[in-house]
Amino acid sequence: MQIDYHTHHERCGHAVGKLEDYVRRGIELGLDQLGLSDHLPLIHVDPDQYYPEMAMPLEELPRYVEECLNLKERYRGTIDIRVGLEADYIEGYEEQIRELLSPYPWDYLIGSVHFLGEWDITDYRQVHGWEGQDPLEVYRRYYQAISKAASSGLYDIIGHMDVIKRFGYGPDTPEGLAEVRVLEKSALQAIADAEIAMELNASGLFKPCAEMFPASHVLAQALELGIPLTLGSDAHDPAKLGEGLADARKLLWDTGFRELVGFKGRRRETVSFEG
C-alpha cells in the first residue's frame, strides 16, 4: 500500500500547484491513497497584518472542500483520494477550530503545532523569534501544546510531532537534552492516551535538521506505546509528492512497524506496507 497523507497546494499561499496536479502526480507515482490536507485559515492573528502567504483565506475553505470532493468522485477507481486538513492547534481557540471544522465531511484531520502565541516556529522568516529565548522553555511550551492538541478531541493525526527542531535550535547541555527526552515521552503518552495516530513526516530530511519528523528514537517509543503511524511527504509542490517516503517506510519497518493507518470518514483503517 502506497500512501501520502500530507500535501499542500496553491491556496495556502506558500505552495504551488493545483489540487488536480497533485492527483495526477499521485497517479504517476502509483499511490493507492492520496490525502489532500491544506492549512486551516488563520484564526488567532489578522491575516492582513501578519506575515503573508501563511494559509488559505477563510472564504476559500468551502471551495477547497468542494474541489476535493469533486476530485474524489472524478478519480474514483483510479486513485483513492482522502479529504483532509492540517488544522493548527491554537491554545484557547479550541471551540473556534471545532466550529470551523464541523460543517465538512472530512476523512481525517491533522493536528499540528506551528504557533506558540503569534510566533510560527516553523517559518524561516521568523527564526529571529529564538533570539533572547531560553531554548528549553520554548521546547516546554511546544510539547505542552502537542499534548493539549492530542487531548483536545479535534484531530485524528498529530503532525510532524518534533518539528520544533526544524532549524536546529534547542538545548545543548546534557541536562537540557535529557529534559527534551522527557518532554517528548510525555507528549507521546498524551497521543497514546487519546488513542489517535501520528505521522512520520519525511520533509524533515530536506530541512536544516536533516532528520524526519519525528526522529527514530521517538518512533521506537511510539511503537512501545502502541501509537499507530501514517505517512506524509508534506509536499508543497506536485513534483515533491511522495518525496522521502521510501526512506520513511524503511525507517518504520526497521523500527518494527508492520502496519500503517489510513482514514475514511474519520474512521481509522489499517493498511499493510513493505519497508
DRENVEX-338457 format. One record per residue (C-alpha): x, y, z. Coordinates in Angstrom, 2 decimals. Layout:
REM DRENVEX-338457
<node><X>X</X><Y>Y</Y><Z>Z</Z></node>
...
END
This chain:
REM DRENVEX-338457
<node><X>0.00</X><Y>0.00</Y><Z>0.00</Z></node>
<node><X>1.45</X><Y>3.36</Y><Z>-1.09</Z></node>
<node><X>0.00</X><Y>6.35</Y><Z>0.76</Z></node>
<node><X>0.78</X><Y>10.04</Y><Z>1.24</Z></node>
<node><X>-1.48</X><Y>11.85</Y><Z>3.69</Z></node>
<node><X>0.19</X><Y>15.28</Y><Z>3.94</Z></node>
<node><X>0.07</X><Y>17.69</Y><Z>1.00</Z></node>
<node><X>-0.43</X><Y>21.41</Y><Z>0.34</Z></node>
<node><X>-1.37</X><Y>23.38</Y><Z>-2.77</Z></node>
<node><X>-1.53</X><Y>26.92</Y><Z>-4.09</Z></node>
<node><X>-4.49</X><Y>28.03</Y><Z>-1.94</Z></node>
<node><X>-2.27</X><Y>28.16</Y><Z>1.16</Z></node>
<node><X>-0.06</X><Y>30.81</Y><Z>-0.45</Z></node>
<node><X>3.30</X><Y>29.16</Y><Z>0.20</Z></node>
<node><X>2.86</X><Y>26.11</Y><Z>-2.03</Z></node>
<node><X>2.47</X><Y>25.69</Y><Z>-5.78</Z></node>
<node><X>0.23</X><Y>23.55</Y><Z>-7.95</Z></node>
<node><X>-3.48</X><Y>22.93</Y><Z>-8.15</Z></node>
<node><X>-5.16</X><Y>20.09</Y><Z>-6.31</Z></node>
<node><X>-5.63</X><Y>18.19</Y><Z>-9.54</Z></node>
<node><X>-1.90</X><Y>18.48</Y><Z>-10.25</Z></node>
<node><X>-1.30</X><Y>16.51</Y><Z>-7.05</Z></node>
<node><X>-3.88</X><Y>13.92</Y><Z>-8.04</Z></node>
<node><X>-2.28</X><Y>13.42</Y><Z>-11.44</Z></node>
<node><X>1.18</X><Y>13.19</Y><Z>-9.90</Z></node>
<node><X>-0.12</X><Y>10.69</Y><Z>-7.36</Z></node>
<node><X>-1.40</X><Y>8.51</Y><Z>-10.20</Z></node>
<node><X>2.01</X><Y>8.72</Y><Z>-11.92</Z></node>
<node><X>3.69</X><Y>7.60</Y><Z>-8.69</Z></node>
<node><X>1.29</X><Y>4.70</Y><Z>-8.25</Z></node>
<node><X>-0.14</X><Y>5.93</Y><Z>-4.96</Z></node>
<node><X>-3.06</X><Y>3.89</Y><Z>-3.67</Z></node>
<node><X>-4.27</X><Y>6.66</Y><Z>-1.36</Z></node>
<node><X>-3.65</X><Y>10.39</Y><Z>-1.63</Z></node>
<node><X>-4.57</X><Y>12.69</Y><Z>1.23</Z></node>
<node><X>-5.31</X><Y>16.34</Y><Z>0.45</Z></node>
<node><X>-4.58</X><Y>18.33</Y><Z>3.60</Z></node>
<node><X>-4.13</X><Y>22.05</Y><Z>3.14</Z></node>
<node><X>-3.81</X><Y>24.55</Y><Z>6.00</Z></node>
<node><X>-6.73</X><Y>25.74</Y><Z>8.09</Z></node>
<node><X>-7.22</X><Y>29.51</Y><Z>7.66</Z></node>
<node><X>-5.58</X><Y>31.69</Y><Z>10.30</Z></node>
<node><X>-7.94</X><Y>32.43</Y><Z>13.18</Z></node>
<node><X>-5.81</X><Y>33.84</Y><Z>16.02</Z></node>
<node><X>-3.99</X><Y>36.55</Y><Z>14.06</Z></node>
<node><X>-5.23</X><Y>39.06</Y><Z>11.49</Z></node>
<node><X>-4.06</X><Y>37.67</Y><Z>8.13</Z></node>
<node><X>-3.85</X><Y>41.20</Y><Z>6.72</Z></node>
<node><X>-1.48</X><Y>42.29</Y><Z>9.49</Z></node>
<node><X>0.53</X><Y>39.06</Y><Z>9.72</Z></node>
<node><X>3.18</X><Y>37.51</Y><Z>7.50</Z></node>
<node><X>1.78</X><Y>36.94</Y><Z>4.00</Z></node>
<node><X>1.10</X><Y>33.57</Y><Z>2.37</Z></node>
<node><X>0.63</X><Y>31.58</Y><Z>5.58</Z></node>
<node><X>-2.67</X><Y>29.75</Y><Z>4.95</Z></node>
<node><X>-5.72</X><Y>29.73</Y><Z>2.72</Z></node>
<node><X>-8.14</X><Y>32.64</Y><Z>3.17</Z></node>
<node><X>-11.21</X><Y>31.83</Y><Z>5.22</Z></node>
<node><X>-13.55</X><Y>32.26</Y><Z>2.25</Z></node>
<node><X>-11.61</X><Y>29.59</Y><Z>0.37</Z></node>
<node><X>-12.25</X><Y>26.81</Y><Z>2.90</Z></node>
<node><X>-15.65</X><Y>25.70</Y><Z>1.49</Z></node>
<node><X>-14.28</X><Y>25.97</Y><Z>-2.06</Z></node>
<node><X>-11.32</X><Y>23.81</Y><Z>-1.09</Z></node>
<node><X>-13.56</X><Y>21.11</Y><Z>0.35</Z></node>
<node><X>-15.87</X><Y>21.20</Y><Z>-2.66</Z></node>
<node><X>-12.96</X><Y>20.82</Y><Z>-5.06</Z></node>
<node><X>-11.51</X><Y>17.93</Y><Z>-3.02</Z></node>
<node><X>-14.86</X><Y>16.13</Y><Z>-3.06</Z></node>
<node><X>-15.26</X><Y>16.67</Y><Z>-6.80</Z></node>
<node><X>-11.79</X><Y>15.26</Y><Z>-7.46</Z></node>
<node><X>-12.50</X><Y>12.32</Y><Z>-5.15</Z></node>
<node><X>-15.52</X><Y>11.41</Y><Z>-7.24</Z></node>
<node><X>-13.95</X><Y>12.15</Y><Z>-10.62</Z></node>
<node><X>-10.91</X><Y>9.94</Y><Z>-9.99</Z></node>
<node><X>-12.77</X><Y>7.18</Y><Z>-8.15</Z></node>
<node><X>-11.41</X><Y>3.81</Y><Z>-9.31</Z></node>
<node><X>-8.10</X><Y>5.35</Y><Z>-10.39</Z></node>
<node><X>-6.76</X><Y>6.71</Y><Z>-7.13</Z></node>
<node><X>-8.35</X><Y>6.78</Y><Z>-3.69</Z></node>
<node><X>-8.49</X><Y>10.42</Y><Z>-2.58</Z></node>
<node><X>-8.97</X><Y>11.20</Y><Z>1.09</Z></node>
<node><X>-10.18</X><Y>14.68</Y><Z>2.05</Z></node>
<node><X>-8.32</X><Y>16.21</Y><Z>4.95</Z></node>
<node><X>-6.94</X><Y>19.36</Y><Z>6.50</Z></node>
<node><X>-3.91</X><Y>20.33</Y><Z>8.54</Z></node>
<node><X>-5.59</X><Y>22.29</Y><Z>11.29</Z></node>
<node><X>-3.31</X><Y>24.24</Y><Z>13.61</Z></node>
<node><X>-3.82</X><Y>23.70</Y><Z>17.30</Z></node>
<node><X>-4.04</X><Y>27.13</Y><Z>18.94</Z></node>
<node><X>-4.47</X><Y>27.03</Y><Z>22.70</Z></node>
<node><X>-7.58</X><Y>28.94</Y><Z>23.74</Z></node>
<node><X>-9.16</X><Y>28.67</Y><Z>20.29</Z></node>
<node><X>-10.37</X><Y>25.09</Y><Z>20.54</Z></node>
<node><X>-14.06</X><Y>25.95</Y><Z>20.12</Z></node>
<node><X>-13.43</X><Y>28.26</Y><Z>17.16</Z></node>
<node><X>-11.43</X><Y>25.49</Y><Z>15.50</Z></node>
<node><X>-14.21</X><Y>22.99</Y><Z>16.20</Z></node>
<node><X>-16.82</X><Y>25.34</Y><Z>14.70</Z></node>
<node><X>-14.76</X><Y>25.87</Y><Z>11.55</Z></node>
<node><X>-14.19</X><Y>22.15</Y><Z>11.04</Z></node>
<node><X>-17.62</X><Y>20.79</Y><Z>11.94</Z></node>
<node><X>-19.60</X><Y>21.55</Y><Z>8.73</Z></node>
<node><X>-17.42</X><Y>19.44</Y><Z>6.44</Z></node>
<node><X>-17.22</X><Y>15.70</Y><Z>5.65</Z></node>
<node><X>-13.54</X><Y>15.16</Y><Z>6.45</Z></node>
<node><X>-11.82</X><Y>11.84</Y><Z>6.06</Z></node>
<node><X>-9.15</X><Y>12.97</Y><Z>8.53</Z></node>
<node><X>-7.74</X><Y>15.98</Y><Z>10.35</Z></node>
<node><X>-4.07</X><Y>16.55</Y><Z>11.12</Z></node>
<node><X>-3.38</X><Y>18.48</Y><Z>14.30</Z></node>
<node><X>-0.10</X><Y>20.37</Y><Z>14.11</Z></node>
<node><X>1.57</X><Y>22.93</Y><Z>16.32</Z></node>
<node><X>3.19</X><Y>25.68</Y><Z>14.29</Z></node>
<node><X>2.36</X><Y>28.61</Y><Z>16.55</Z></node>
<node><X>3.45</X><Y>29.49</Y><Z>20.05</Z></node>
<node><X>1.29</X><Y>32.54</Y><Z>20.52</Z></node>
<node><X>1.76</X><Y>34.59</Y><Z>17.37</Z></node>
<node><X>5.21</X><Y>33.12</Y><Z>16.63</Z></node>
<node><X>5.27</X><Y>30.46</Y><Z>13.92</Z></node>
<node><X>8.25</X><Y>28.38</Y><Z>14.93</Z></node>
<node><X>8.26</X><Y>26.61</Y><Z>11.53</Z></node>
<node><X>8.53</X><Y>29.78</Y><Z>9.39</Z></node>
<node><X>12.03</X><Y>30.56</Y><Z>8.12</Z></node>
<node><X>11.10</X><Y>34.26</Y><Z>8.18</Z></node>
<node><X>10.58</X><Y>34.07</Y><Z>11.94</Z></node>
<node><X>13.74</X><Y>32.36</Y><Z>13.18</Z></node>
<node><X>14.61</X><Y>35.65</Y><Z>14.88</Z></node>
<node><X>11.94</X><Y>34.63</Y><Z>17.39</Z></node>
<node><X>14.56</X><Y>32.42</Y><Z>19.02</Z></node>
<node><X>16.70</X><Y>35.46</Y><Z>19.90</Z></node>
<node><X>16.83</X><Y>36.04</Y><Z>23.64</Z></node>
<node><X>14.79</X><Y>32.90</Y><Z>24.35</Z></node>
<node><X>15.62</X><Y>30.08</Y><Z>26.71</Z></node>
<node><X>15.52</X><Y>27.19</Y><Z>24.19</Z></node>
<node><X>14.43</X><Y>24.71</Y><Z>26.84</Z></node>
<node><X>11.49</X><Y>26.89</Y><Z>27.83</Z></node>
<node><X>10.43</X><Y>27.08</Y><Z>24.16</Z></node>
<node><X>10.57</X><Y>23.28</Y><Z>23.98</Z></node>
<node><X>8.47</X><Y>23.03</Y><Z>27.14</Z></node>
<node><X>5.81</X><Y>25.31</Y><Z>25.64</Z></node>
<node><X>5.86</X><Y>23.41</Y><Z>22.37</Z></node>
<node><X>5.46</X><Y>19.93</Y><Z>23.83</Z></node>
<node><X>2.77</X><Y>21.13</Y><Z>26.23</Z></node>
<node><X>0.88</X><Y>22.36</Y><Z>23.15</Z></node>
<node><X>1.35</X><Y>18.98</Y><Z>21.42</Z></node>
<node><X>-0.08</X><Y>17.23</Y><Z>24.47</Z></node>
<node><X>-3.06</X><Y>19.59</Y><Z>24.57</Z></node>
<node><X>-3.65</X><Y>19.12</Y><Z>20.84</Z></node>
<node><X>-3.70</X><Y>15.36</Y><Z>21.31</Z></node>
<node><X>-6.18</X><Y>15.52</Y><Z>24.18</Z></node>
<node><X>-8.43</X><Y>18.13</Y><Z>22.53</Z></node>
<node><X>-10.51</X><Y>15.60</Y><Z>20.62</Z></node>
<node><X>-10.18</X><Y>17.70</Y><Z>17.48</Z></node>
<node><X>-7.76</X><Y>15.58</Y><Z>15.49</Z></node>
<node><X>-7.13</X><Y>12.13</Y><Z>14.06</Z></node>
<node><X>-3.38</X><Y>12.51</Y><Z>13.48</Z></node>
<node><X>-0.66</X><Y>14.54</Y><Z>15.20</Z></node>
<node><X>1.51</X><Y>16.13</Y><Z>12.52</Z></node>
<node><X>5.32</X><Y>16.40</Y><Z>12.47</Z></node>
<node><X>5.48</X><Y>15.84</Y><Z>16.20</Z></node>
<node><X>9.02</X><Y>17.18</Y><Z>16.80</Z></node>
<node><X>9.06</X><Y>19.93</Y><Z>14.17</Z></node>
<node><X>10.39</X><Y>22.29</Y><Z>16.86</Z></node>
<node><X>13.85</X><Y>21.00</Y><Z>15.87</Z></node>
<node><X>13.44</X><Y>22.14</Y><Z>12.25</Z></node>
<node><X>16.03</X><Y>24.95</Y><Z>12.24</Z></node>
<node><X>18.44</X><Y>23.30</Y><Z>14.66</Z></node>
<node><X>17.61</X><Y>25.42</Y><Z>17.69</Z></node>
<node><X>17.30</X><Y>23.74</Y><Z>21.05</Z></node>
<node><X>19.01</X><Y>22.92</Y><Z>24.33</Z></node>
<node><X>22.63</X><Y>21.88</Y><Z>24.01</Z></node>
<node><X>23.50</X><Y>20.83</Y><Z>27.55</Z></node>
<node><X>23.23</X><Y>17.22</Y><Z>28.76</Z></node>
<node><X>20.62</X><Y>18.30</Y><Z>31.29</Z></node>
<node><X>18.61</X><Y>20.16</Y><Z>28.65</Z></node>
<node><X>18.75</X><Y>17.30</Y><Z>26.17</Z></node>
<node><X>17.66</X><Y>14.88</Y><Z>28.90</Z></node>
<node><X>14.64</X><Y>17.05</Y><Z>29.67</Z></node>
<node><X>13.72</X><Y>17.18</Y><Z>25.98</Z></node>
<node><X>13.53</X><Y>13.36</Y><Z>26.03</Z></node>
<node><X>11.16</X><Y>13.59</Y><Z>28.98</Z></node>
<node><X>9.03</X><Y>16.19</Y><Z>27.17</Z></node>
<node><X>8.88</X><Y>14.01</Y><Z>24.07</Z></node>
<node><X>7.82</X><Y>10.97</Y><Z>26.08</Z></node>
<node><X>5.12</X><Y>12.96</Y><Z>27.88</Z></node>
<node><X>3.70</X><Y>14.19</Y><Z>24.55</Z></node>
<node><X>3.77</X><Y>10.64</Y><Z>23.17</Z></node>
<node><X>1.89</X><Y>9.41</Y><Z>26.22</Z></node>
<node><X>-0.78</X><Y>12.06</Y><Z>25.60</Z></node>
<node><X>-1.11</X><Y>10.86</Y><Z>21.99</Z></node>
<node><X>-1.37</X><Y>7.25</Y><Z>23.16</Z></node>
<node><X>-3.93</X><Y>8.14</Y><Z>25.84</Z></node>
<node><X>-6.03</X><Y>9.96</Y><Z>23.22</Z></node>
<node><X>-5.91</X><Y>6.86</Y><Z>21.00</Z></node>
<node><X>-5.08</X><Y>8.88</Y><Z>17.91</Z></node>
<node><X>-2.41</X><Y>8.41</Y><Z>15.27</Z></node>
<node><X>0.83</X><Y>10.18</Y><Z>14.49</Z></node>
<node><X>2.50</X><Y>10.78</Y><Z>11.16</Z></node>
<node><X>6.03</X><Y>10.12</Y><Z>10.04</Z></node>
<node><X>6.68</X><Y>13.27</Y><Z>8.05</Z></node>
<node><X>9.55</X><Y>12.85</Y><Z>5.61</Z></node>
<node><X>10.00</X><Y>16.56</Y><Z>4.89</Z></node>
<node><X>12.45</X><Y>16.99</Y><Z>7.75</Z></node>
<node><X>15.05</X><Y>15.19</Y><Z>5.64</Z></node>
<node><X>15.19</X><Y>18.29</Y><Z>3.45</Z></node>
<node><X>15.21</X><Y>20.88</Y><Z>6.24</Z></node>
<node><X>18.17</X><Y>22.21</Y><Z>8.27</Z></node>
<node><X>17.66</X><Y>19.47</Y><Z>10.88</Z></node>
<node><X>18.13</X><Y>16.82</Y><Z>8.12</Z></node>
<node><X>16.01</X><Y>14.34</Y><Z>10.04</Z></node>
<node><X>12.44</X><Y>13.13</Y><Z>9.70</Z></node>
<node><X>9.66</X><Y>14.31</Y><Z>11.99</Z></node>
<node><X>9.75</X><Y>12.56</Y><Z>14.43</Z></node>
<node><X>13.24</X><Y>11.19</Y><Z>14.99</Z></node>
<node><X>13.94</X><Y>7.47</Y><Z>15.08</Z></node>
<node><X>14.16</X><Y>7.28</Y><Z>18.90</Z></node>
<node><X>10.70</X><Y>8.86</Y><Z>19.12</Z></node>
<node><X>9.34</X><Y>6.30</Y><Z>16.65</Z></node>
<node><X>10.72</X><Y>3.49</Y><Z>18.81</Z></node>
<node><X>8.89</X><Y>4.90</Y><Z>21.83</Z></node>
<node><X>5.70</X><Y>5.31</Y><Z>19.77</Z></node>
<node><X>5.89</X><Y>1.63</Y><Z>18.86</Z></node>
<node><X>6.22</X><Y>0.67</Y><Z>22.53</Z></node>
<node><X>3.16</X><Y>2.80</Y><Z>23.35</Z></node>
<node><X>1.09</X><Y>1.31</Y><Z>20.53</Z></node>
<node><X>0.67</X><Y>4.60</Y><Z>18.65</Z></node>
<node><X>-0.40</X><Y>3.95</Y><Z>15.03</Z></node>
<node><X>1.53</X><Y>5.71</Y><Z>12.28</Z></node>
<node><X>0.69</X><Y>7.12</Y><Z>8.89</Z></node>
<node><X>2.96</X><Y>8.69</Y><Z>6.26</Z></node>
<node><X>3.22</X><Y>12.15</Y><Z>4.74</Z></node>
<node><X>5.63</X><Y>13.92</Y><Z>2.43</Z></node>
<node><X>4.33</X><Y>17.39</Y><Z>3.38</Z></node>
<node><X>4.73</X><Y>18.24</Y><Z>-0.30</Z></node>
<node><X>4.28</X><Y>21.89</Y><Z>-1.25</Z></node>
<node><X>4.87</X><Y>21.17</Y><Z>-4.93</Z></node>
<node><X>3.39</X><Y>18.33</Y><Z>-7.00</Z></node>
<node><X>6.92</X><Y>17.42</Y><Z>-8.10</Z></node>
<node><X>7.77</X><Y>16.68</Y><Z>-4.46</Z></node>
<node><X>4.80</X><Y>14.44</Y><Z>-3.77</Z></node>
<node><X>5.97</X><Y>11.23</Y><Z>-2.12</Z></node>
<node><X>9.48</X><Y>12.62</Y><Z>-1.61</Z></node>
<node><X>11.33</X><Y>10.75</Y><Z>1.11</Z></node>
<node><X>8.56</X><Y>8.23</Y><Z>1.70</Z></node>
<node><X>10.58</X><Y>5.22</Y><Z>0.58</Z></node>
<node><X>13.11</X><Y>6.12</Y><Z>3.30</Z></node>
<node><X>10.23</X><Y>6.69</Y><Z>5.73</Z></node>
<node><X>8.76</X><Y>3.25</Y><Z>5.07</Z></node>
<node><X>12.18</X><Y>1.68</Y><Z>5.56</Z></node>
<node><X>12.66</X><Y>3.54</Y><Z>8.85</Z></node>
<node><X>9.27</X><Y>2.40</Y><Z>10.09</Z></node>
<node><X>9.97</X><Y>-1.18</Y><Z>9.07</Z></node>
<node><X>13.39</X><Y>-1.18</Y><Z>10.70</Z></node>
<node><X>11.83</X><Y>0.26</Y><Z>13.87</Z></node>
<node><X>9.38</X><Y>-2.64</Y><Z>13.98</Z></node>
<node><X>6.18</X><Y>-1.26</Y><Z>12.47</Z></node>
<node><X>4.33</X><Y>-3.65</Y><Z>10.17</Z></node>
<node><X>1.14</X><Y>-1.68</Y><Z>9.59</Z></node>
<node><X>0.17</X><Y>1.88</Y><Z>8.66</Z></node>
<node><X>-3.15</X><Y>3.57</Y><Z>9.15</Z></node>
<node><X>-5.38</X><Y>5.49</Y><Z>6.80</Z></node>
<node><X>-8.67</X><Y>7.27</Y><Z>7.42</Z></node>
<node><X>-12.08</X><Y>7.37</Y><Z>5.79</Z></node>
<node><X>-14.93</X><Y>9.39</Y><Z>7.25</Z></node>
<node><X>-12.66</X><Y>9.93</Y><Z>10.29</Z></node>
<node><X>-12.58</X><Y>6.19</Y><Z>10.92</Z></node>
<node><X>-9.17</X><Y>4.62</Y><Z>11.15</Z></node>
<node><X>-8.24</X><Y>1.83</Y><Z>8.75</Z></node>
<node><X>-5.22</X><Y>-0.44</Y><Z>8.94</Z></node>
<node><X>-3.18</X><Y>-0.95</Y><Z>5.79</Z></node>
<node><X>-0.19</X><Y>-3.15</Y><Z>5.13</Z></node>
<node><X>3.12</X><Y>-1.87</Y><Z>3.80</Z></node>
<node><X>6.60</X><Y>-3.04</Y><Z>2.93</Z></node>
<node><X>9.81</X><Y>-1.47</Y><Z>4.17</Z></node>
END
